[in-house]
Every structure is written in C-alpha cells, then in structure tokens.
C-alpha cells in the first residue's frame, strides 16, 4: 500500500502525517468546545498545544528510537523520518503531559482542568492516527483465522491497529460522558484515560508482533501496568484532597 498521499517533485506528504494531524485538529476543536462550556478561555488550548505537541512528537520518536537503537545506529537519517512509521505513544504522552504540566505551573493555570479537556481528545486523535499504521502496513498482530483478519506480511493477521482504534473511540465516548455528567473532581478524566487506555493497550500489545522490548518484557505492557497503578493512586489522592465540583 502506498503511504504517500501527495507528491510534488521532491516533496511528498504521507498519509501517516495527514491522519495524525487530522486527529490533533479534531482533539483541539473538541477541547475548545468543552472549554467554553466550562467557562475557560478556549484560546488557552492553543498555547498549551504549542508547547505540549512538539514535546510529545519528540518524545514519541525518541522513545521509539531508543528501543530500536541498533537499527537507527545503522540508519541514522531515518531518525528524522517519522512519517515512515515509528512513533511510540507512551513516549509522546509522557513528554507531552510533562511539558503541559510545566507550562501550567509557569502560567499559574489549573493543570488538571486542562488535562481533563485534553483527555477527551487524545483517544480520538489516537483512533484516527492508528489508521496510518494500517496504510504503512505496521502495528499488526499474530496470524489468525478470525473473519476480520487482514492479509499482511504473507499471512492473515490480527488487525491490532483496528482493535486499538475501536478501543479508543469507546474510551473517548465514556470520558466525554463522565466529563459532562459525572466528574467529581478535576483530574478525574485524565486519570480515567490513563487507566482505560492502559487496560486496552496491555491486551492488544500481547497480540502484536512488533512490540518494543526490554529484554523479554514488552515495554508497552510494562508501562501500562505502571500507569494503571500510578493513576489509581493519584485518583485516590485527588479525591481526598480536592473539593467536589
């Protein structure tokens, strides 16, 4: 499958980049809409994105490169070619959230209030971005005889990109509902995202053939466990410290 959407002379635009950017745009629009409803300045989201997004992209790429170091030592030019594939969401989340937290502290704005708004858009962006994996013929699973298997790399395999896309859409729906109707404290939505995404990712990662590895351990599964434990701890902490809305 051709990963190039538009090609003009020496310049080309890849589907992978288009889909990721489309997801980001939709996430921003959704966050702005919800910010207005909550009486927050919707333009603040632009300032946060200008800081968190580049940090997230750099973090996602560095994370992927770090766990495929031998390949990139032999092909260093590919380090700056993420459109060929190779962005690790955990690295992006860690760097992006850290950058957003630092920005919130410097500007003295409520980090958790804005993190909750970001959390409803992140899984939507992920759901769309995963289709870039399909176009690049990556992020697929082991061989299977299931009727929805996709043919790739000489066999019918689990469409793990699709599993994660569907999981993220469902998760986004749940988070939006809770934000609108059931949120009890600021920070609840971003922590629910951390738990919900990690639960799905742990299962889906076990089906994939291209996992980043740390010895015999799948890195994404290890990070998922850490995030679930950390988010549950923070939920209890915030629930006890913050007054109900």
PABAPA-657337 format. One record per residue: residue in one letter; x, y, z of N, C-alpha, C, CB in turn. Coordinates in pm, whole numbers, padded with zeros to 5 digits, always signed. Glycine has a CB too. Example, Ala and Ser with C-alpha at 12.3 -4.5 7.8 and 13.67 -1.06 7.14 Angstrom:
2
A+01319-00569+00780+01230-00450+00780+01320-00330+00780+01131-00447+00905;S+01285-00225+00708+01367-00106+00714+01290+00003+00787+01408-00060+00572;
! end
This chain:
245
X+00085-00119+00000+00000+00000+00000+00088+00124+00000-00096+00000+00122;X+00054+00219-00085+00135+00341-00099+00107+00435+00017+00106+00411-00233;X+00210+00467+00095+00193+00554+00209+00197+00702+00175+00297+00526+00308;X+00228+00734+00048+00236+00874+00006+00101+00919-00047+00345+00894-00102;X+00047+01026+00010-00084+01077-00033-00068+01178-00146-00157+01142+00085;X+00029+01268-00132+00052+01374-00230+00201+01384-00257-00005+01511-00181;X+00237+01392-00383+00378+01403-00420+00394+01513-00524+00432+01268-00475;X+00474+01613-00489+00501+01725-00579+00652+01739-00593+00436+01859-00527;X+00705+01696-00705+00850+01699-00724+00919+01617-00617+00903+01843-00722;X+01017+01676-00550+01089+01602-00446+01015+01597-00312+01226+01664-00425;X+00903+01669-00306+00829+01677-00180+00712+01580-00180+00780+01820-00156;X+00690+01517-00066+00579+01423-00054+00514+01437+00083+00626+01279-00077;X+00382+01418+00084+00305+01421+00208+00250+01281+00230+00189+01528+00203;X+00279+01224+00344+00240+01086+00373+00106+01081+00444+00347+01017+00457;X+00032+00974+00420-00096+00953+00486-00079+00949+00637-00160+00824+00437;X+00031+00892+00681+00060+00882+00824+00055+01020+00889+00197+00815+00848;X+00120+01117+00826+00124+01253+00879-00013+01319+00870+00228+01337+00803;X-00084+01296+00759-00216+01356+00741-00312+01309+00850-00271+01321+00603;X-00313+01179+00875-00406+01124+00973-00373+01170+01115-00405+00973+00966;X-00245+01174+01148-00206+01221+01281-00249+01366+01300-00054+01206+01301;X-00226+01450+01200-00263+01591+01211-00414+01609+01214-00204+01670+01095;X-00487+01528+01139-00632+01534+01144-00683+01502+01284-00694+01437+01041;X-00626+01399+01345-00665+01364+01481-00636+01476+01580-00593+01238+01524;X-00522+01540+01564-00484+01650+01653-00582+01767+01638-00340+01697+01624;X-00617+01799+01515-00710+01910+01490-00846+01884+01554-00726+01933+01338;X-00897+01762+01538-01026+01727+01598-01018+01733+01751-01070+01587+01553;X-00906+01690+01806-00888+01695+01952-00889+01839+02001-00757+01625+01992;X-00825+01929+01928-00822+02070+01966-00961+02130+01960-00726+02148+01874;X-01035+02101+01853-01171+02154+01838-01259+02108+01954-01233+02108+01703;X-01250+01981+01988-01331+01927+02097-01294+01993+02229-01313+01776+02107;X-01165+02012+02254-01121+02075+02378-01170+02220+02387-00968+02070+02389;X-01168+02291+02275-01216+02431+02274-01365+02437+02304-01187+02496+02137;X-01441+02349+02246-01586+02347+02269-01616+02326+02417-01653+02237+02184;X-01548+02228+02476-01571+02197+02617-01519+02308+02708-01506+02064+02654;X-01411+02374+02667-01356+02484+02747-01458+02598+02758-01224+02536+02685;X-01524+02629+02648-01627+02734+02650-01740+02698+02746-01683+02758+02509;X-01781+02571+02742-01891+02527+02827-01855+02535+02975-01931+02384+02792;X-01725+02525+03006-01680+02527+03145-01634+02665+03190-01569+02427+03165;X-01651+02763+03103-01614+02899+03138-01465+02926+03134-01665+02931+03272;X-01391+02842+03063-01247+02863+03047-01218+02932+02915-01171+02729+03054;X-01106+02999+02907-01068+03067+02784-01026+02964+02680-00954+03169+02811;X-01104+02943+02574-01073+02837+02477-00941+02859+02403-01184+02826+02377;X-00896+02984+02396-00771+03011+02325-00649+02959+02400-00757+03160+02301;X-00665+02933+02529-00554+02879+02607-00507+02746+02552-00594+02863+02754;X-00599+02673+02490-00563+02541+02437-00455+02554+02330-00686+02471+02379;X-00457+02664+02255-00354+02684+02152-00216+02698+02216-00386+02808+02067;X-00211+02774+02325-00083+02793+02393-00030+02660+02447-00097+02894+02509;X-00120+02580+02504-00079+02450+02558-00031+02359+02447-00195+02385+02633;X-00105+02357+02336-00069+02271+02223+00067+02309+02165-00176+02279+02114;X+00094+02438+02157+00222+02483+02101+00341+02435+02184+00224+02635+02092;X+00318+02408+02310+00424+02357+02399+00421+02205+02405+00409+02416+02540;X+00303+02149+02431+00293+02005+02456+00306+01921+02330+00162+01975+02522;X+00253+01970+02216+00255+01890+02095+00396+01863+02043+00175+01958+01987;X+00481+01966+02026+00619+01937+01982+00692+01846+02080+00697+02066+01965;X+00670+01870+02210+00735+01785+02310+00687+01642+02297+00708+01837+02452;X+00558+01625+02272+00502+01491+02257+00555+01419+02135+00352+01498+02250;X+00565+01490+02023+00615+01428+01899+00761+01388+01916+00600+01526+01779;X+00840+01477+01976+00982+01446+02000+00993+01326+02095+01055+01568+02059;X+00911+01328+02200+00916+01218+02296+00875+01086+02235+00828+01249+02413;X+00771+01089+02150+00725+00967+02084+00832+00909+01994+00598+00994+02005;X+00902+00996+01924+01008+00950+01834+01130+00900+01911+01049+01061+01738;X+01170+00974+02012+01287+00933+02090+01264+00801+02161+01323+01041+02193;X+01141+00781+02208+01106+00656+02275+01121+00539+02179+00961+00663+02330;X+01067+00557+02059+01074+00450+01959+01218+00423+01917+00989+00487+01836;X+01293+00529+01894+01432+00514+01852+01515+00446+01961+01493+00651+01817;X+01489+00483+02085+01567+00428+02197+01554+00277+02207+01522+00491+02328;X+01436+00225+02173+01415+00081+02184+01438+00009+02051+01276+00053+02234;X+01485+00083+01951+01528+00024+01824+01665+00081+01787+01424+00051+01710;X+01748+00099+01888+01871+00175+01872+01965+00115+01769+01941+00186+02004;X+01977-00016+01767+02071-00080+01674+02035-00049+01529+02074-00231+01697;X+01904-00047+01500+01860-00016+01363+01895+00127+01326+01708-00038+01348;X+01872+00220+01417+01893+00361+01385+02041+00402+01390+01815+00448+01481;X+02121+00325+01460+02265+00350+01452+02315+00320+01312+02341+00264+01556;X+02258+00216+01250+02296+00181+01113+02227+00269+01009+02263+00036+01087;X+02113+00328+01045+02037+00413+00952+02001+00545+01020+01909+00341+00904;X+02100+00627+01055+02075+00749+01134+01983+00849+01066+02205+00816+01165;X+01981+00855+00933+01895+00950+00864+01748+00922+00892+01921+00946+00713;X+01714+00798+00922+01574+00761+00947+01523+00812+01081+01559+00611+00940;X+01612+00856+01166+01570+00910+01295+01479+01031+01275+01692+00949+01380;X+01506+01110+01171+01427+01231+01144+01324+01206+01033+01519+01347+01105;X+01284+01081+01015+01182+01047+00915+01067+00970+00981+01245+00964+00799;X+00996+01032+01075+00890+00961+01147+00772+00922+01059+00842+01046+01260;X+00758+00986+00943+00647+00951+00854+00661+00810+00797+00637+01051+00741;X+00779+00753+00811+00798+00614+00768+00742+00517+00872+00947+00586+00743;X+00699+00572+00984+00650+00489+01094+00747+00493+01209+00627+00345+01049;X+00696+00479+01330+00785+00476+01444+00763+00589+01543+00924+00479+01397;X+00640+00604+01591+00610+00697+01699+00548+00616+01812+00515+00813+01653;X+00610+00616+01926+00561+00538+02040+00475+00626+02129+00679+00478+02121;X+00348+00592+02141+00251+00677+02210+00290+00702+02355+00114+00614+02205;X+00350+00604+02422+00385+00625+02562+00489+00736+02578+00437+00495+02624;X+00586+00738+02489+00684+00845+02492+00620+00980+02466+00794+00820+02390;X+00525+00983+02371+00455+01107+02340+00372+01156+02457+00366+01087+02219;X+00303+01066+02524+00220+01104+02638+00305+01156+02753+00136+00985+02685;X+00413+01087+02783+00497+01128+02895+00559+01265+02871+00608+01025+02917;X+00617+01286+02754+00680+01414+02724+00576+01525+02710+00763+01403+02595;X+00465+01494+02644+00362+01595+02622+00296+01640+02751+00257+01542+02528;X+00261+01545+02837+00197+01580+02964+00295+01654+03055+00146+01454+03034;X+00420+01611+03055+00521+01680+03135+00537+01825+03089+00657+01606+03127;X+00541+01846+02958+00553+01982+02904+00431+02065+02942+00571+01979+02751;X+00311+02005+02933+00189+02075+02971+00187+02110+03119+00068+01992+02937;X+00238+02021+03201+00243+02045+03345+00336+02162+03378+00289+01918+03420;X+00453+02163+03314+00548+02272+03337+00488+02405+03292+00682+02245+03263;X+00422+02404+03175+00359+02526+03124+00252+02576+03222+00296+02500+02985;X+00171+02484+03274+00064+02522+03367+00122+02584+03494-00022+02400+03402;X+00232+02528+03542+00295+02582+03662+00351+02721+03638+00406+02488+03711;X+00415+02740+03523+00474+02870+03490+00365+02976+03475+00558+02860+03362;X+00256+02939+03405+00148+03034+03378+00044+03041+03490+00080+02998+03248;X+00061+02954+03591-00029+02951+03706-00174+02926+03665-00019+03083+03784;X-00193+02828+03579-00327+02784+03542-00348+02644+03598-00348+02786+03387;X-00474+02604+03606-00509+02476+03666-00473+02362+03570-00659+02472+03703;X-00367+02289+03601-00321+02182+03512-00427+02076+03492-00195+02119+03568;X-00490+02032+03601-00585+01921+03589-00712+01961+03514-00621+01870+03727;X-00751+02087+03524-00868+02132+03449-00844+02118+03299-00903+02278+03485;X-00726+02157+03255-00694+02150+03113-00656+02008+03071-00580+02246+03079;X-00596+01933+03162-00563+01794+03132-00689+01713+03107-00481+01731+03247;X-00795+01743+03182-00923+01673+03161-00978+01702+03022-01025+01715+03267;X-00964+01826+02976-01013+01862+02842-00929+01793+02735-01010+02014+02822;X-00799+01787+02758-00711+01719+02662-00744+01571+02655-00564+01739+02699;X-00782+01514+02769-00804+01369+02777-00918+01320+02690-00830+01330+02920;X-01018+01405+02664-01129+01359+02580-01091+01361+02432-01253+01447+02603;X-00988+01439+02399-00946+01446+02259-00834+01351+02224-00903+01584+02227;X-00749+01318+02321-00634+01231+02294-00675+01097+02235-00556+01208+02423;X-00773+01025+02293-00809+00895+02233-00869+00907+02094-00905+00822+02322;X-00935+01019+02066-00988+01040+01931-00874+01056+01832-01081+01164+01927;X-00773+01135+01871-00656+01152+01786-00585+01018+01765-00559+01255+01847;X-00576+00939+01870-00512+00807+01858-00591+00715+01766-00499+00742+01997;X-00724+00718+01779-00809+00632+01697-00789+00660+01548-00956+00651+01734;X-00777+00788+01514-00756+00826+01373-00613+00794+01330-00785+00976+01353;X-00517+00827+01415-00377+00805+01382-00342+00660+01358-00291+00858+01490;X-00413+00568+01425-00383+00425+01408-00405+00377+01265-00469+00343+01503;X-00489+00446+01190-00510+00405+01051-00388+00435+00965-00632+00475+00994;X-00302+00524+01015-00174+00544+00947-00088+00420+00956-00101+00663+01007;X-00100+00347+01068-00030+00219+01082-00077+00119+00978-00049+00161+01223;X-00207+00119+00951-00262+00028+00851-00206+00059+00713-00415+00035+00850;X-00203+00187+00680-00151+00227+00549-00003+00191+00537-00170+00378+00527;X+00071+00206+00646+00213+00171+00645+00237+00021+00661+00285+00246+00755;X+00128-00055+00679+00138-00200+00699+00226-00233+00820+00193-00268+00573;X+00191-00172+00933+00265-00194+01058+00165-00206+01173+00367-00079+01083;X+00215-00236+01290+00132-00250+01410+00024-00355+01391+00068-00116+01446;X+00059-00465+01326-00035-00576+01310+00001-00688+01407-00034-00628+01163;X-00087-00790+01414-00069-00894+01513-00028-01028+01456-00193-00910+01588;X-00039-01127+01541-00004-01264+01502-00106-01319+01401+00003-01356+01626;X-00070-01430+01342-00159-01495+01247-00287-01542+01317-00088-01614+01178;X-00398-01534+01244-00526-01576+01299-00620-01619+01187-00590-01463+01382;X-00720-01698+01221-00821-01741+01123-00952-01666+01144-00845-01892+01133;X-00951-01564+01227-01072-01486+01251-01120-01420+01122-01047-01379+01361;X-01251-01404+01104-01304-01350+00977-01263-01206+00947-01452-01358+00978;X-01226-01130+01048-01185-00991+01025-01032-00975+01016-01239-00903+01138;X-00962-01084+01000-00816-01077+00986-00780-00999+00859-00754-01220+00980;X-00663-00936+00861-00613-00865+00743-00492-00940+00687-00574-00717+00779;X-00476-00933+00557-00363-01001+00493-00246-00905+00485-00402-01054+00351;X-00140-00938+00555-00021-00854+00555+00100-00940+00588-00035-00737+00658;X+00210-00909+00527+00336-00982+00551+00320-01132+00528+00385-00956+00694;X+00245-01166+00422+00233-01305+00380+00138-01393+00457+00362-01366+00386;X+00052-01333+00543-00041-01414+00622-00159-01329+00668+00031-01478+00744;X-00266-01398+00711-00380-01329+00770-00352-01308+00919-00512-01410+00749;X-00367-01184+00964-00324-01148+01098-00428-01065+01172-00193-01073+01092;X-00412-01058+01305-00496-00971+01386-00475-00825+01345-00464-00991+01537;X-00582-00751+01316-00568-00609+01286-00560-00529+01415-00687-00559+01199;X-00447-00538+01482-00436-00476+01614-00450-00325+01608-00303-00512+01676;X-00414-00265+01494-00435-00120+01478-00585-00090+01490-00379-00068+01341;X-00668-00178+01432-00814-00160+01436-00867-00181+01577-00882-00257+01338;X-00817-00282+01646-00860-00305+01784-00838-00180+01869-00785-00426+01844;X-00719-00122+01853-00687-00005+01935-00769+00116+01892-00538+00028+01926;X-00795+00130+01764-00877+00240+01715-01017+00233+01775-00884+00239+01562;X-01077+00114+01772-01212+00096+01826-01212+00119+01978-01265-00045+01794;X-01110+00064+02045-01100+00081+02190-01095+00229+02226-00976+00009+02245;X-01017+00306+02150-01003+00449+02180-01131+00526+02155-00891+00508+02097;X-01207+00488+02053-01334+00555+02026-01432+00531+02142-01394+00506+01893;X-01438+00407+02188-01525+00374+02301-01480+00451+02426-01523+00221+02329;X-01350+00453+02449-01295+00524+02565-01327+00672+02559-01144+00504+02573;X-01314+00732+02441-01345+00875+02425-01491+00902+02461-01316+00921+02282;X-01580+00814+02416-01722+00830+02447-01749+00826+02596-01803+00723+02377;X-01684+00733+02665-01701+00722+02810-01649+00847+02880-01628+00596+02863;X-01532+00894+02839-01472+01011+02903-01556+01136+02882-01331+01033+02849;X-01609+01152+02762-01694+01269+02735-01818+01266+02822-01733+01274+02585;X-01878+01148+02835-01998+01134+02919-01966+01169+03064-02054+00991+02910;X-01857+01115+03117-01822+01141+03256-01791+01289+03276-01702+01054+03299;X-01720+01350+03183-01686+01491+03195-01812+01576+03202-01598+01536+03077;X-01911+01544+03121-02033+01623+03114-02129+01594+03229-02102+01598+02982;X-02127+01472+03281-02232+01432+03374-02187+01376+03509-02315+01332+03310;X-02065+01326+03516-02028+01252+03637-01894+01293+03698-02024+01106+03605;X-01831+01396+03649-01700+01432+03705-01716+01484+03847-01630+01538+03616;X-01636+01428+03939-01644+01466+04079-01530+01556+04123-01647+01342+04164;X-01421+01557+04047-01307+01641+04082-01219+01659+03957-01225+01579+04200;X-01147+01768+03951-01057+01793+03839-00942+01694+03843-01005+01939+03842;X-00911+01641+03727-00807+01540+03717-00866+01401+03698-00719+01542+03839;X-00995+01386+03725-01059+01255+03715-01055+01201+03572-01203+01263+03763;X-01076+01287+03474-01088+01242+03336-00953+01198+03279-01147+01351+03249;X-00848+01276+03304-00716+01240+03251-00668+01110+03316-00614+01354+03276;X-00701+01089+03443-00659+00966+03511-00742+00847+03465-00671+00983+03664;X-00870+00870+03437-00952+00764+03379-00899+00725+03241-01099+00809+03368;X-00854+00825+03166-00794+00795+03036-00671+00707+03054-00756+00925+02962;X-00585+00744+03149-00463+00666+03173-00493+00521+03205-00384+00728+03285;X-00595+00499+03287-00632+00362+03324-00698+00291+03206-00728+00363+03446;X-00794+00357+03143-00869+00294+03033-00781+00260+02915-00980+00385+02989;X-00697+00354+02875-00609+00326+02762-00511+00214+02794-00533+00451+02721;X-00458+00217+02914-00357+00117+02953-00417-00023+02959-00297+00153+03089;X-00542-00036+03004-00606-00167+03007-00617-00225+02866-00745-00157+03072;X-00664-00141+02773-00677-00188+02635-00543-00216+02571-00752-00087+02553;X-00448-00128+02596-00317-00143+02533-00245-00269+02584-00231-00019+02559;X-00263-00299+02713-00198-00418+02767-00245-00542+02692-00228-00432+02917;X-00376-00552+02670-00431-00669+02600-00388-00670+02454-00585-00669+02609;X-00402-00558+02386-00372-00551+02243-00223-00574+02217-00414-00415+02186;X-00139-00522+02304+00005-00537+02286+00045-00684+02285+00082-00463+02396;X-00027-00765+02360+00004-00908+02363-00021-00978+02231-00077-00973+02469;X-00095-00915+02141-00124-00973+02010-00029-00925+01902-00265-00941+01970;X+00048-00821+01931+00132-00759+01829+00263-00834+01807+00161-00616+01866;X+00316-00818+01687+00442-00884+01652+00560-00786+01651+00430-00951+01516;X+00533-00659+01671+00639-00558+01657+00660-00480+01786+00606-00462+01544;X+00633-00541+01900+00643-00471+02027+00787-00424+02055+00595-00561+02141;X+00797-00307+02115+00926-00264+02167+00956-00349+02289+00927-00110+02202;X+01078-00400+02297+01112-00496+02402+01220-00444+02495+01157-00627+02339;X+01211-00485+02620+01314-00461+02719+01351-00598+02774+01267-00362+02834;X+01448-00660+02711+01477-00800+02740+01363-00884+02686+01497-00823+02892;X+01299-00961+02774+01185-01043+02735+01051-00978+02769+01193-01178+02804;X+01056-00853+02810+00934-00782+02853+00889-00686+02744+00959-00706+02985;X+00759-00688+02715+00703-00590+02622+00693-00456+02694+00563-00636+02568;X+00761-00355+02640+00769-00226+02707+00630-00166+02728+00856-00130+02626;X+00544-00172+02627+00411-00112+02638+00329-00176+02749+00336-00124+02506;X+00345-00307+02768+00271-00373+02876+00325-00332+03012+00279-00525+02860;X+00456-00320+03022+00517-00277+03148+00471-00135+03184+00671-00282+03139;X+00476-00044+03087+00435+00094+03111+00286+00099+03144+00467+00182+02989;X+00207+00015+03078+00062+00013+03105+00034-00023+03251-00008-00086+03012;X+00106-00122+03302+00087-00161+03442+00125-00047+03536+00171-00286+03475;X+00238+00018+03506+00284+00130+03589+00182+00244+03586+00420+00181+03540;X+00128+00273+03467+00030+00382+03455-00098+00350+03530-00001+00409+03309;X-00144+00227+03522-00267+00189+03593-00250+00209+03743-00305+00043+03562;X-00139+00159+03796-00112+00173+03940-00099+00321+03978+00016+00095+03979;X-00021+00396+03897+00000+00537+03926-00128+00618+03919+00102+00595+03831;X-00212+00591+03819-00336+00667+03803-00435+00635+03915-00400+00636+03667;X-00442+00509+03958-00531+00473+04069-00486+00544+04197-00532+00319+04090;X-00355+00549+04219-00301+00619+04336-00338+00767+04333-00148+00602+04343;X-00319+00830+04217-00349+00973+04205-00498+01001+04215-00296+01027+04073;X-00582+00911+04163-00727+00929+04176-00768+00933+04323-00802+00817+04102;X-00715+00842+04400-00746+00840+04544-00694+00964+04613-00688+00716+04610;X-00577+01007+04573-00515+01126+04632-00597+01252+04601-00371+01143+04581;X-00634+01270+04474-00712+01387+04435-00852+01383+04495-00721+01396+04283;X-00909+01266+04502-01044+01252+04557-01047+01298+04702-01092+01105+04547;X-00940+01272+04774-00934+01311+04916-00893+01455+04936-00838+01221+04991;X-00817+01511+04841-00765+01646+04858-00856+01754+04802-00631+01657+04793;X-00920+01724+04690-00996+01828+04619-01143+01825+04659-00983+01810+04468;X-01204+01942+04666-01345+01952+04694-01424+01909+04570-01383+02097+04737;X-01539+01844+04590-01623+01808+04475-01664+01930+04397-01747+01731+04519;X-01682+01912+04266-01722+02026+04183-01868+02058+04207-01697+01997+04034;
! end
